[in-house]
Each structure stands twice: as C-alpha cells, then as structure tokens.
Amino acid sequence: MSKELVIDVTSSEINIALLEDKQLVELNKEKSNLQCAVGDIYVGKVRKIMPGLNAAFVNVGFERDAFLHYLDLGPQFQTLNKYLNTALNKKGKIPPLHKFKPERDIPKEGKIINILKPGQSILVQISKEPISTKGPRLASEISIPGRNLVLMPFSEKVSISQKIESGEEKNRLKTLLQSIKPRNYGIIVRTVAEGKRVAILDSELRSLIKKWETAFEQLDGITPPRQIISELNRTSAILRDVLNVTFNSIYVNDASLFREIKEYISTIAPEKEKIVKLYKGEIPIFEHLGVNKQIKSFFGKTVSFKNGAYLIIEHTEALHVIDVNSGNRAKSGKDQESNAFEVNLAAAVEIARQLRLRDMGGIIVIDFIDMQSLENKQSVYEKMKESMTTDRAKHNILPLSKFGLMQITRQRVRPEMNIETIEKCPTCKGTGEISPTILFADDLENHIRDIFQEYDPSKITIQVHPIVAAYMKKGTFSIRRKWSLKFRRRIKIVQLTSLNLLEYHILDKFGDEIIL
C-alpha cells in the first residue's frame, strides 16, 4: 500500500491530507485562531457542583464552562490536588514529584460533592473540544504525550500498546521502562516505540518530565483560569502521531514546515529523508495532486463507491445514520442475496474510510442491504472490523442485528469534519440570472483596476477556469499581456478545474485572496 501525506499551508489554516493508494482517507484542517486543543492543561476554577450528574462545571477561560465528571478525576486526584496547592502557595521549594508522598486514592464509587467545592482551584486537561452547544470535556488524570511514550504523573503503571504483538518485545519494553522511570510517574509505551533503543526512550522520558516540572515551577501567584501546558498545535500533533517510515512521499508547500519535517524524518529514518518534497508550483498543491476533486466527491450527502452502489449519510444531534443502496446493481443478473452480500462487503470498506475521512464520532448506525444468510452477515461484520484496523480512534463494532443494522461507537474528541459540497453559483449568486458573457472580460478588468487603486499590489494572480484561462492567454498580444502593460503590474493567470466557468479569484503575492 502506498501512503502519501499532502500538507497545504495558507495564512489562515493548515490542511493535512492522508492518501492511501491515491485515495483520500483522512483530512485535517487546523485554523490558526483555535481557542483550545485536546491535551492542553489548565489550572481551572470550579464554578458549580452538580450532585445529580456527579459532575462539576469548571471555568478554564472559555465562553462555556467545561464539564468534569467524577469518573474523570482519576484515582490519584487527592495527590494531584495537594501537589497543585503546594505549587500555588509556594510553601518552600516544590519537592520533585518522585519525592512527593502520595495521598490515598479516591473511591471508585464516590461522590464529587465530597471531593470538590465551588471556587476551588483544580488541574485539568482538555479531553474533548467544544462540540455543538457543549463546552469542553475535562479530565484530571493528566497525560503528556510524546512520540514513543505518554507520561502519566501520579501513577506507577507501565502499560504497553496492544498493537505490539511480540510478547518478547513487550517484556523488554516493560522491564526497560520500569528500570528508568522515577517514582510517582506512570508510562504508556506507544506502538512506534517497538524496537527503540534505551537511549532514545530515556531521552524522551527525561524531556517529558522536564516539561511537567517546568510548568509547576511557574505557578506561584497565578490567578486561575490559566493554561500551564499547551499541547502541540494540531498539525504537529498529527505529524507526531502519523509520520513514520512507511510513507512513500510527503508533499508540503511551506519552506519552514518542509525543513521541520525533513529534520524529523532524518532522526527516525535517515535513509527516508528524500521522501519529503517541497512543492513550489503555481497551481495550489491540493488541486495539483487531485485532493480537491476527492474532497468534492466524498464529502456530500450521497457517496458512490462501486458499480453504481452508493451510501446516503445523514447527521443528527444524537447519532450518524448511513444507508447502503445497491443502485444500478439491482438490475444485474445475480440473485438478490449474492448481490446484497457483494455490495455490503464493498460498503464496509467505504464506510470505514468515510468514518476516518469525516472524523465521525459518537454513535453510528449503518443500514446494510438485507441478507438472509447468517454466514454472509458474519462476513460483513468481519470485513468491517478488518477495514477499521487502521483507524487510530478508539471504536467498538457490534454484529448486524436481525434488522440488518450495525452499530458502531467511535471516539469523538473534536467536532465532525463537515464540508459543504453543494455550491451557490458564483455567477448568478443563486438568482438564476447572469450578466452577459460578452461583458465578462470588461467586468474582470474593472475589478482588477479597482484592486490596483485600492491596494496597489506589485503582482496579482488570477485563478480562473481552464477555458477562460486559454481565452485570456491566447495570441501574442493576449488579454493578460494587454492588462500587464496597461496597469504596469505583473499579472499571472492560473487555471483551476475546480472553479466554475465564470468564477475567478484574485490573489496577492503571498497567495491570499484580495477582496474589495
């Protein structure tokens, strides 16, 4: 399987596309003005206790208070709370965590009203971003992730990723980490740590501990709410989690990020350094590599996948519903059972891809085409499980019910990726009426004149449909050349197949659209 990573960096956001065998399987968009990220650690203030929910609402500085359930406090909450109060009050120098005497664990079936009180300062970590009308979800069982390890302060456990299959390697890693970790620290060993040398793991463990201790050294005199440890931005977090030597190519259109990724690859696999490529083309990178076309194809309500079969995907507040339809295949010569079985197998593969692509979480209900054979139902269930083995999000899949429904729960920590694929006509603006086509060039020229008068850019790029681009560049004394001489500015024409016939966008030299 070929794997490619395509990274599109703009002034407002960073888009990361993961392709497997040239097919888009994951798309992540990170805006530069995000308020919070999963993994950020805050000193918050308890706003109110909800005994009926056995939970508390905590102010961490956002518009909506965050939600903290008793079960998310963690068994070592009293030790964490004592350590936090010591740091906030600065009663002498804070002792290193490995010398700190732990308190007794809180009971599993306890009541939050006996642990927290309004106005209390508390250390919390974002476990889910705000979704819909809900504020962030919090946990007080803190974890600090690295490339190979996850540090768990106030714990003593060493856990090994279940995806590491070798029992001998699991024992090696567990023995190794138990011998080098300080007291009062727990560790989760990630899958990528398989085969790593002790020097690499020890160095990462020390850097994670240093990150934790440095944050607590700066708590004296702060007023909650306050962020004390920031997770990497989503781009870096994604790269940390997905970058590995199995990639065939990594394309990026930003020089600084290109250098950062190349340096990282050289540390984990020097022989793979050449897979990182800096894209300098005039056409946007997603357009050039065909990612835009796949986004438009696969994010709609209806998704075709094989020989006329298609999915209908609906989203509600409570759950997601996916309906499998055979389409034109219903007219094939096969019997109904064989046809349904073949479509359902193909649908399972496409649905697994759609869950990753849209980052759909919560409850997903799939209505497969009815089958009578229990063996066929089991095969579809096994195919779904197999197709979701590459999904990094935690998930649980139930077998088909007697009504042909499959239920899946998938971890949701961020709002679902939702891209509107139906566009309003940019020419008529939805009115159904357009200005005369013969006046298009005059209207565009007037728009360019206004831009030069208002902003006075030294260079502009005009993105247009390929047919319009050909018309504007036709001949020795083309329209583009005539405008360049007239306005005494550099004017570049770039054709994009994703644009409608008379749609255009004007960009400055930095690639940002100029809007009057």
NUMI-224039 format. One line per 4 residues: number of its first residue (from 1); their letters; for each residue y, x, z of C-alpha. Coordinates in Angstrom, 3 decimals, decimal comma. Layout:
NUM	A	Y:X:Z  ...
// end
This chain:
1	MSKE	0,000:0,000:0,000  3,404:1,382:-0,972  6,167:0,949:1,606  9,874:1,280:0,908
5	LVID	12,932:0,894:3,094  16,249:-0,054:1,479  19,426:0,221:3,590  22,696:-1,292:2,366
9	VTSS	25,736:-0,186:4,395  29,011:-2,095:3,959  32,201:-2,164:6,018  31,216:-5,407:7,771
13	EINI	27,432:-5,155:8,176  24,276:-3,164:7,589  21,364:-4,792:5,741  17,859:-3,345:6,001
17	ALLE	15,083:-4,498:3,655  11,432:-3,524:4,091  9,311:-3,753:0,937  5,519:-3,560:0,769
21	DKQL	4,106:-3,188:-2,751  7,624:-4,002:-4,031  7,598:-7,339:-2,187  10,266:-8,095:0,429
25	VELN	8,598:-8,628:3,822  11,418:-8,024:6,321  15,186:-8,396:6,131  17,524:-7,473:8,979
29	KEKS	21,274:-7,975:8,982  23,482:-6,400:11,633  27,156:-7,276:11,792  29,484:-4,637:13,191
33	NLQC	31,025:-7,053:15,719  27,870:-8,186:17,533  28,538:-9,072:21,168  25,218:-8,054:22,598
37	AVGD	21,808:-6,752:21,649  18,341:-7,188:23,084  17,792:-4,300:25,502  21,389:-3,995:26,772
41	IYVG	21,508:-3,559:30,569  24,283:-5,124:32,688  25,416:-5,420:36,244  25,972:-9,185:36,336
45	KVRK	27,119:-11,657:38,955  25,050:-14,680:39,970  27,053:-17,785:39,077  24,808:-20,538:40,429
49	IMPG	21,241:-21,159:41,577  19,120:-23,953:40,058  16,288:-24,655:42,562  14,768:-27,330:40,299
53	LNAA	14,315:-24,791:37,492  13,561:-21,946:39,914  16,186:-20,007:37,995  19,764:-18,755:38,163
57	FVNV	22,696:-18,589:35,760  24,265:-15,131:35,665  27,656:-14,070:34,325  27,257:-10,975:32,147
61	GFER	30,580:-11,322:30,351  29,756:-13,740:27,533  31,098:-17,176:26,732  27,956:-18,833:28,116
65	DAFL	26,226:-17,788:31,339  22,866:-16,108:30,847  19,585:-17,593:32,136  17,336:-15,744:34,596
69	HYLD	14,029:-17,286:35,720  12,244:-16,287:38,922  9,229:-15,027:36,942  11,527:-12,590:35,090
73	LGPQ	12,785:-10,923:38,285  9,804:-8,582:38,362  7,694:-7,786:41,440  9,860:-4,775:42,394
77	FQTL	13,128:-6,751:42,406  13,947:-6,020:46,068  13,664:-2,257:45,453  15,863:-2,546:42,357
81	NKYL	18,430:-4,611:44,261  18,554:-2,151:47,165  18,980:0,779:44,768  21,772:-1,068:42,928
85	NTAL	23,655:-1,852:46,163  23,348:1,804:47,218  24,915:2,870:43,926  27,671:0,234:44,035
89	NKKG	28,644:1,034:47,614  28,141:4,793:47,209  26,890:5,338:50,765  26,483:9,044:50,283
93	KIPP	24,860:10,538:47,194  22,339:8,268:45,491  18,853:9,683:46,055  16,791:10,322:42,915
97	LHKF	14,537:7,383:42,165  11,360:9,383:42,798  12,557:9,944:46,406  13,625:6,329:46,981
101	KPER	11,477:4,332:49,395  10,270:1,138:47,680  10,514:-2,297:49,280  7,707:-4,847:49,370
105	DIPK	7,003:-6,768:46,149  8,336:-10,318:45,966  5,647:-13,066:45,925  4,478:-14,329:42,508
109	EGKI	4,917:-17,973:43,528  8,186:-17,553:45,414  11,486:-19,431:45,167  14,580:-17,926:43,630
113	INIL	16,775:-19,550:46,289  15,152:-17,192:48,827  15,938:-14,113:46,704  19,373:-14,655:45,145
117	KPGQ	22,644:-16,229:46,253  25,836:-17,126:44,312  28,279:-14,209:43,952  25,559:-11,581:44,321
121	SILV	25,620:-8,542:42,007  22,384:-8,069:40,100  20,987:-5,659:37,500  19,677:-7,469:34,419
125	QISK	18,582:-6,746:30,858  19,040:-8,942:27,757  15,591:-10,155:26,663  16,788:-12,765:24,138
129	EPIS	20,073:-13,066:22,276  22,056:-16,336:22,435  20,312:-18,891:20,213  21,935:-22,180:19,150
133	TKGP	23,633:-23,662:22,240  21,769:-21,430:24,713  23,188:-18,303:26,304  21,262:-15,013:26,507
137	RLAS	17,968:-14,849:28,395  17,678:-12,143:31,062  15,055:-10,160:32,919  15,349:-7,861:35,940
141	EISI	12,170:-5,974:35,108  14,023:-3,162:33,338  12,582:-1,200:30,406  14,223:1,642:28,453
145	PGRN	12,543:2,207:25,067  12,196:5,499:23,250  10,374:6,488:20,087  6,999:7,226:21,747
149	LVLM	7,443:5,891:25,290  9,003:2,985:27,167  10,290:3,872:30,648  9,807:1,257:33,412
153	PFSE	11,822:2,143:36,562  10,389:0,896:39,914  6,864:0,728:38,530  3,893:3,053:38,838
157	KVSI	1,723:1,830:35,945  0,870:3,829:32,835  -0,107:1,426:30,040  -1,399:2,431:26,599
161	SQKI	-0,751:0,459:23,393  -3,753:-1,688:22,487  -3,300:-0,678:18,835  -4,540:2,826:19,706
165	ESGE	-8,263:2,307:19,087  -9,733:5,641:20,162  -10,934:5,499:23,769  -10,790:9,280:23,986
169	EKNR	-7,132:9,325:22,861  -6,243:6,548:25,334  -7,746:8,558:28,192  -5,947:11,724:27,032
173	LKTL	-2,568:9,991:26,924  -3,057:8,211:30,251  -4,136:11,397:32,058  -1,303:13,338:30,464
177	LQSI	1,460:10,851:31,373  0,172:10,345:34,912  0,388:14,100:35,447  4,006:14,500:34,243
181	KPRN	5,741:11,257:35,281  7,771:11,219:38,538  7,051:8,765:41,334  8,557:5,219:41,039
185	YGII	8,517:5,345:37,236  6,090:3,448:35,029  5,426:4,179:31,365  4,249:2,214:28,347
189	VRTV	2,845:4,505:25,660  3,678:3,227:22,172  1,327:3,338:19,177  3,273:6,134:17,448
193	AEGK	2,520:8,445:20,406  -1,077:8,781:19,214  -1,866:12,462:18,702  1,502:13,686:20,017
197	RVAI	1,678:16,963:21,924  2,599:17,109:25,617  5,888:18,930:24,924  7,177:16,063:22,746
201	LDSE	6,229:13,368:25,269  7,570:15,346:28,229  10,901:15,949:26,477  11,298:12,255:25,647
205	LRSL	10,345:11,191:29,183  12,999:13,506:30,672  15,691:12,186:28,288  14,874:8,545:29,198
209	IKKW	15,031:9,347:32,930  18,342:11,159:32,399  19,730:8,098:30,578  18,774:5,890:33,560
213	ETAF	20,130:8,232:36,260  23,415:8,879:34,416  24,123:5,143:34,270  23,734:4,792:38,047
217	EQLD	25,974:7,768:38,761  28,885:5,868:37,187  28,580:2,613:39,163  30,913:3,478:42,024
221	GITP	33,802:0,997:42,193  32,944:-1,075:39,111  33,579:-4,825:39,079  30,743:-6,954:37,628
225	PRQI	30,073:-8,047:34,985  29,797:-4,663:33,309  27,449:-3,149:30,712  25,928:0,095:32,005
229	ISEL	23,292:0,972:29,377  23,599:-0,031:25,738  20,565:-0,400:23,564  20,818:1,348:20,229
233	NRTS	22,520:-0,815:17,623  20,045:-2,965:15,762  19,994:-0,597:12,802  18,992:2,399:14,904
237	AILR	16,513:0,305:16,902  14,840:-0,913:13,711  14,699:2,602:12,318  13,260:3,864:15,604
241	DVLN	10,536:1,209:15,517  9,613:1,127:11,816  10,340:4,633:10,492  7,145:6,614:10,085
245	VTFN	5,434:8,885:7,619  3,679:6,022:5,803  6,842:5,227:3,826  6,878:6,263:0,182
249	SIYV	10,653:6,013:-0,232  13,727:5,353:1,898  16,900:4,474:-0,019  20,316:4,412:1,657
253	NDAS	23,822:4,142:0,172  25,723:5,749:3,060  26,004:9,548:3,320  26,217:9,790:7,136
257	LFRE	23,233:7,471:7,708  21,354:9,356:4,988  21,814:12,624:6,896  20,780:10,995:10,182
261	IKEY	17,576:9,541:8,720  16,719:12,758:6,881  17,142:14,759:10,080  14,930:12,314:11,977
265	ISTI	12,187:12,396:9,310  12,284:16,199:9,307  11,470:16,209:13,045  8,449:13,891:12,806
269	APEK	7,124:14,983:9,381  8,975:17,834:7,638  6,822:17,506:4,514  8,098:13,920:4,038
273	EKIV	11,797:14,825:4,103  12,116:14,243:0,354  11,308:10,529:0,635  14,871:9,910:1,912
277	KLYK	17,155:9,334:-1,061  20,919:8,782:-1,191  21,893:6,084:-3,682  25,201:6,676:-5,489
281	GEIP	25,012:4,121:-8,307  27,846:1,753:-9,228  25,635:-1,356:-9,034  25,024:-2,459:-5,390
285	IFEH	21,791:-0,996:-4,045  20,163:-4,394:-3,340  20,970:-5,501:-6,877  19,694:-2,255:-8,412
289	LGVN	16,342:-2,376:-6,583  15,773:-6,109:-7,085  16,164:-7,085:-3,420  18,892:-9,688:-4,095
293	KQIK	16,648:-11,560:-6,528  13,850:-11,740:-3,951  16,274:-12,945:-1,263  17,361:-15,814:-3,519
297	SFFG	13,721:-16,606:-4,372  12,177:-16,546:-0,906  14,805:-17,996:1,455  15,035:-21,514:0,045
301	KTVS	13,505:-24,687:1,421  10,818:-24,520:-1,290  8,907:-21,263:-1,863  6,476:-20,842:-4,785
305	FKNG	3,650:-18,388:-4,244  0,679:-18,685:-6,646  -0,085:-20,553:-9,874  2,266:-23,448:-9,155
309	AYLI	1,395:-23,823:-5,451  4,359:-23,894:-3,082  5,488:-24,171:0,538  8,103:-26,506:1,969
313	IEHT	9,736:-25,004:5,060  11,751:-27,186:7,461  13,524:-26,093:10,636  14,286:-28,266:13,669
317	EALH	15,724:-27,514:17,097  12,250:-27,592:18,673  9,980:-26,056:16,038  9,437:-24,990:12,425
321	VIDV	7,251:-27,005:10,053  5,554:-25,570:6,946  3,824:-27,854:4,424  1,359:-26,367:1,924
325	NSGN	1,240:-28,027:-1,522  -1,104:-27,300:-4,434  1,454:-28,305:-7,110  0,093:-27,992:-10,652
329	RAKS	-3,190:-26,600:-9,389  -4,262:-30,145:-8,544  -4,888:-30,603:-12,291  -7,301:-27,652:-12,534
333	GKDQ	-10,966:-28,160:-13,271  -12,189:-27,091:-9,822  -13,339:-29,621:-7,253  -10,870:-30,637:-4,562
337	ESNA	-12,494:-28,617:-1,758  -12,580:-25,355:-3,744  -9,018:-25,864:-4,955  -7,724:-26,616:-1,443
341	FEVN	-9,554:-23,607:0,005  -8,160:-21,208:-2,619  -4,579:-22,486:-2,179  -4,815:-22,353:1,624
345	LAAA	-6,023:-18,732:1,578  -3,102:-17,702:-0,625  -0,723:-19,785:1,509  -1,829:-17,978:4,682
349	VEIA	-0,752:-14,636:3,187  2,615:-16,015:2,046  3,271:-17,797:5,367  2,646:-14,575:7,312
353	RQLR	5,199:-12,874:5,081  7,714:-15,708:5,487  7,484:-15,535:9,295  8,400:-11,841:9,207
357	LRDM	10,990:-12,247:6,473  12,895:-15,092:8,149  12,091:-13,831:11,668  10,963:-17,337:12,576
361	GGII	10,118:-17,708:16,258  9,066:-20,305:18,795  6,543:-22,908:17,676  5,436:-23,031:14,022
365	VIDF	3,266:-25,916:12,779  1,513:-25,484:9,411  0,098:-28,439:7,489  -2,604:-26,958:5,261
369	IDMQ	-4,254:-28,941:2,481  -7,163:-30,965:3,931  -10,580:-29,297:3,814  -13,920:-30,759:4,888
373	SLEN	-15,910:-27,557:5,302  -15,780:-26,049:8,799  -16,639:-22,683:7,259  -13,590:-22,891:4,964
377	KQSV	-11,337:-23,847:7,897  -12,575:-20,841:9,871  -11,992:-18,572:6,851  -8,368:-19,744:6,555
381	YEKM	-7,887:-19,114:10,292  -9,321:-15,581:9,959  -7,146:-14,938:6,893  -4,024:-15,928:8,833
385	KESM	-4,934:-13,603:11,701  -5,610:-10,754:9,274  -2,315:-11,341:7,424  -0,317:-11,215:10,660
389	TTDR	-1,751:-7,938:11,940  1,280:-6,095:10,512  3,732:-8,381:12,358  5,360:-6,438:15,226
393	AKHN	6,454:-9,633:17,041  4,076:-10,987:19,682  2,254:-14,043:18,377  -0,629:-16,382:19,110
397	ILPL	-2,564:-18,335:16,464  -4,715:-21,415:17,111  -7,535:-22,565:14,758  -6,985:-25,549:12,467
401	SKFG	-7,156:-28,910:14,198  -9,184:-31,818:12,834  -5,986:-32,991:11,113  -5,683:-29,691:9,209
405	LMQI	-2,774:-28,412:11,332  -2,437:-24,837:12,557  -0,149:-23,966:15,459  1,428:-20,546:15,892
409	TRQR	3,738:-19,270:18,596  5,792:-16,219:17,677  8,137:-14,236:19,887  11,762:-15,182:19,333
413	VRPE	14,406:-12,829:20,696  17,109:-13,402:18,064  18,375:-16,339:16,011  16,231:-17,022:12,952
417	MNIE	17,312:-15,345:9,715  18,770:-18,175:7,627  20,267:-17,520:4,196  21,686:-20,373:2,129
421	TIEK	20,264:-20,020:-1,386  21,927:-23,093:-2,911  25,406:-22,124:-4,036  28,516:-24,127:-4,829
425	CPTC	29,599:-23,493:-8,400  32,293:-20,777:-8,167  33,882:-22,011:-11,396  34,345:-25,700:-10,628
429	KGTG	34,208:-25,385:-6,784  31,849:-28,347:-6,689  34,117:-30,738:-8,591  32,097:-30,723:-11,806
433	EISP	35,167:-29,822:-13,875  36,169:-26,365:-15,147  39,217:-24,861:-16,778  38,912:-23,987:-20,489
437	TILF	36,624:-20,980:-21,017  39,063:-19,579:-23,567  41,568:-19,036:-20,744  39,135:-17,056:-18,523
441	ADDL	40,407:-13,619:-19,621  44,033:-14,684:-19,103  43,282:-16,066:-15,630  41,444:-12,860:-14,634
445	ENHI	44,303:-10,721:-15,949  46,818:-12,732:-13,890  44,607:-12,290:-10,810  44,494:-8,512:-11,387
449	RDIF	48,274:-8,385:-11,790  48,769:-10,229:-8,501  46,426:-7,789:-6,730  48,264:-4,743:-8,049
453	QEYD	51,602:-6,233:-6,998  50,372:-7,264:-3,540  48,137:-4,311:-2,557  48,897:-1,574:-5,141
457	PSKI	45,345:-0,111:-5,181  44,804:3,069:-7,219  41,475:1,802:-8,528  39,612:-1,507:-8,718
461	TIQV	36,073:-2,523:-9,658  35,451:-5,919:-11,244  31,964:-7,386:-10,774  31,076:-9,920:-13,491
465	HPIV	28,089:-11,497:-15,206  26,410:-9,183:-17,807  27,545:-11,413:-20,720  31,159:-11,287:-19,560
469	AAYM	30,857:-7,522:-18,938  29,678:-6,978:-22,504  32,611:-9,035:-23,810  35,157:-7,109:-21,712
473	KKGT	33,819:-3,665:-22,752  33,283:-4,491:-26,431  35,012:-2,315:-29,043  37,048:0,906:-28,960
477	FSIR	40,144:-0,845:-27,640  38,352:-3,172:-25,228  39,903:-5,632:-22,793  39,098:-3,231:-19,931
481	RKWS	40,822:-0,322:-21,687  43,820:-2,506:-22,580  44,239:-3,578:-18,933  43,890:0,028:-17,668
485	LKFR	46,714:1,151:-19,959  48,843:-1,882:-19,186  48,646:-1,584:-15,394  48,236:2,227:-15,349
489	RRIK	45,323:1,982:-12,966  41,611:2,769:-13,141  39,630:-0,406:-13,803  35,843:-0,337:-13,754
493	IVQL	33,557:-3,167:-14,943  30,187:-3,588:-13,169  27,673:-6,196:-14,305  25,597:-8,165:-11,775
497	TSLN	22,846:-10,548:-12,826  23,166:-12,399:-9,508  26,618:-13,777:-10,487  27,225:-16,991:-12,369
501	LLEY	28,671:-16,818:-15,871  32,380:-17,070:-14,985  32,142:-15,759:-11,417  33,843:-12,470:-10,592
505	HILD	34,723:-10,320:-7,596  37,354:-7,575:-7,396  36,660:-4,617:-5,086  38,824:-1,745:-3,857
509	KFGD	37,784:1,924:-3,975  35,871:1,503:-0,690  33,739:-1,321:-2,093  35,427:-4,080:-0,063
513	EIIL	36,382:-7,287:-1,855  40,106:-7,870:-2,351  41,045:-11,460:-1,544  44,534:-12,816:-2,159
// end
